[in-house]
Amino acid sequence: MNSNNRNNRNYNRNNNRNNNNNNNNNNNNNNRNNSKFKKNSTYKNSSNNYSNYSNNTYTNNNNNNLNNDDKKKIAVLFVCLGNICRSPMAEAVFAHEVAKRNLSDKFIIDSCGTGGYHTGRVPDSRTRTVCKNNKVPINHRARRILKEDYSRFDYILCMDYKNLDNLLRIAPPRPKAQIQLFGEYDPDEETVIRDPYFSKGINEFSHCFDQVTRCSVGLLDHLGFLD
């Protein structure tokens, strides 16, 4: 009997030790897995944020900015680097071409830059001069593109390949907007609209004006608004 009791006690002790070891191993594995999950979650959350906009803010802002009438309109956003030369000119010219055809109630039109270098500034004086010479109203303050723009607009039209690369790099997954070069609508096939900012005089700005005018008419034709 004494021998049997000793054997039973030894058996129970061994079982307890094995159970404890198994529990410790399971806990360690769970902790490691939880740690990995937290790291991955942090990475995913941080990568989905842009310009300090969380996904909730992105969605809420988008819903608040558009009423039912706006949702029926075609929303077009013109983009360049600093939003003081090409894109505000494109915005003004396209709005002018739209207004000439009594189509203003069918569009939302805006412009912005991929960089925030000139936020709050009016367009370059040469841009304003060229628009004034062609009797095109222009009234804009520079801003940087926001995350919700990718969902708010149907078309995001940029001026050159560097703009395009920047827009695609910061775009959220599966954006609503069609992102492309504005020059793709140029019937003269001058695809790139060069930045006139560093040019002397007004000639490059006048050339830019001619380009965005052709592209504006080409876009309206593409959308089915020309006879």
N, C-alpha and C positions, 0 to 999 in steps of 0.2 A: 504493500500500500504506500509506504513512504517513497519507494522508487517511482511508483506511478505518479504520485503528487509532484515530485521533482520534475519529472518529464513533462507533465502538464504545464507547470509554471514556466519551464524553459520554452515550451512551444508557444505559450501565450505571449511571452516577452518578445520572441522573434517575430510573431505576427504583428504586434504593436509597432515594433521598430520598422518593419516593412511598410506598414500602413502609413506611418509618419513620413517615411522617406518618399513614398508615392505622393502624399499630399503636398510635401514641400516642393517636389519636382513639378507637380501640376501648378502650384502657385507661382513658381518661378517662370514657368512657360507662359502662364497667363499674364504675368507682369511684363514679360518681354514682348508678348504680342500686343498688349495694351499700349506699351511704349511706342512700338512701331506704328500702331494705328494712329496715335496722337501726332506723331511726326508727319505721317502722310496727310492727316487731316489738316494740319497747320499749313503744309505746303500747298495743298489744293485750295484752301481758303485764301491764302495770300496771293496765289497766282490768278484767282478769279476776280480780284479787286483791281480797279484801275482808276486813277485820279481820285482816290479816297471815296469811291462810290461802291457800297456793298450791293449785292444782288437785290436785296430788298429795296434799297433806295432807287436802284436802277429801274425796277418794275414800277414802284409807286410813282416816281417822277414821270415815267412814261405815260401812265394812266392819267395823272393829273394834268399833264400838258396838253392832251388831246381830247377835245370834246367830240361828239358824234359827227358834227359837220366836218371837223378837221380830218377825221379818219377816212372820209370819202375823198379827200383831196390827194393829189400826187405831191409828195414831199421831196424836195430836191435840195441837197446840201453841196455847195461848192467849197473845195478845200485847196489851199496852197500851204506854204511854209509858215509865214507870219501873219497872214490874213490882213495885209494892208495894200497889196498891189493887185495880184491876179484874181484871187477868189472874190473879193468885194466887187471888182469890176465885172466878173462873170455873173455874180448875183444881180447887180444893177442892170446889166444888159439883158439877161434872161427875163427879169421882171418887166423890163421895158418892152421886149418882144411879146411877152404874154399879154401885157396891158393893151398893146396896139391891136390885138386880136380879141379883146374883150374876154379873156380867159382867166383873169386874176382870181376869180372865185373857185377855180379848179386846182390851184397850186398853193403849197407852202414853200417859200423860198428863203434860204439863209446861206451864210458862208462862215467859215472858221479856218483856223490854221492847225497844223500838226504840232507846232511849237507855240509856247506862250510868251514869246519875246516882246510882243507889242500889245498885250492885253489892255483893252480900254481905249486904245488910240483910234483916231479917225483914219481913213485911208490915206495913203501917200498923196502928197499934193499933185504929183504928176498924174496919178490915177484920176483924181478929182477934176483936173484940168481937161483931160481927154474926154471924160464923161460929159463935162459941161459943154465942151466944144461940139459934141454930138447930141446935145439936148437930152441926155440920159440922166435922170435923177439918181443920186447916190447918197445914201445915209446909213452908215454902219459903224459899229464899234468892234474892234478886233477882239476875238475870243479864241480859246483853244478848244479842240474837239473834246467832247465828253462821251462817256460810255453809252449813255442813253441815246445819243445821236444815231448809233448803229441800229437801233430798233425804231426810232421815231421817223427816220427818213426812208423813202423807197429807193432813192438814188443818192449815192455819195460820189461826186465827180471831182477828180483831182487833176492837177495841171501837168505833172511830170512823173517819171518812174520813181524818183525818190519819195515823193508824196505817197505814191501807191504802196511802196514798200513799208513806209511808216504806218499807213492806215491798216494794212493787213497784219502787221506785227502786233498792233495793240487792239485789234478787233476781238470782241468776245466770240465764243464758239457759235456757229450758225447764226450770223447776223441777218436781220431782215433785209437790210439795204443791199442793193447791187452796187459794188464798189468797182470803179473803173476810171480810165482816163477820159476827161471831157473831150479831148481831141479825137476820140473815136467817132464822134458825130460830125467831124469836119468834112464836108464834101470835097475839100481840096486835099484831104488826107495828110494834113500837117498835124501829126498825132500829139507832139509835145508842145505845150505852151510854155515858152522859156520865161524865166524870172527876169524882169527888166529892172529890178531894184538897183543894181550896181551900174546900170548904163548911164551915160551922160545924155542930157537933153530929154526929148519926149518921143523920139522916133520909135524906140522899142515899145513904149507904152501904146503908141498908136497902132503898131503891128499887133500887139496883144489884143487891143480892142477889136481889130478886124477879125482876128481868130475867134474870140469868144462870141462875136456876133454870128459868124458862120456856124459855129458849134451850137449856139442857141436855136437857130432856125433848124439845124439838122436834128436836134433833140426833139423839137416840136413835131417835125415830120415823122420821126421814129415813133412818137407817141400817138400819131394819127390825128393831129390837130391842123394839118395843112391840107388844102384841097389837092 
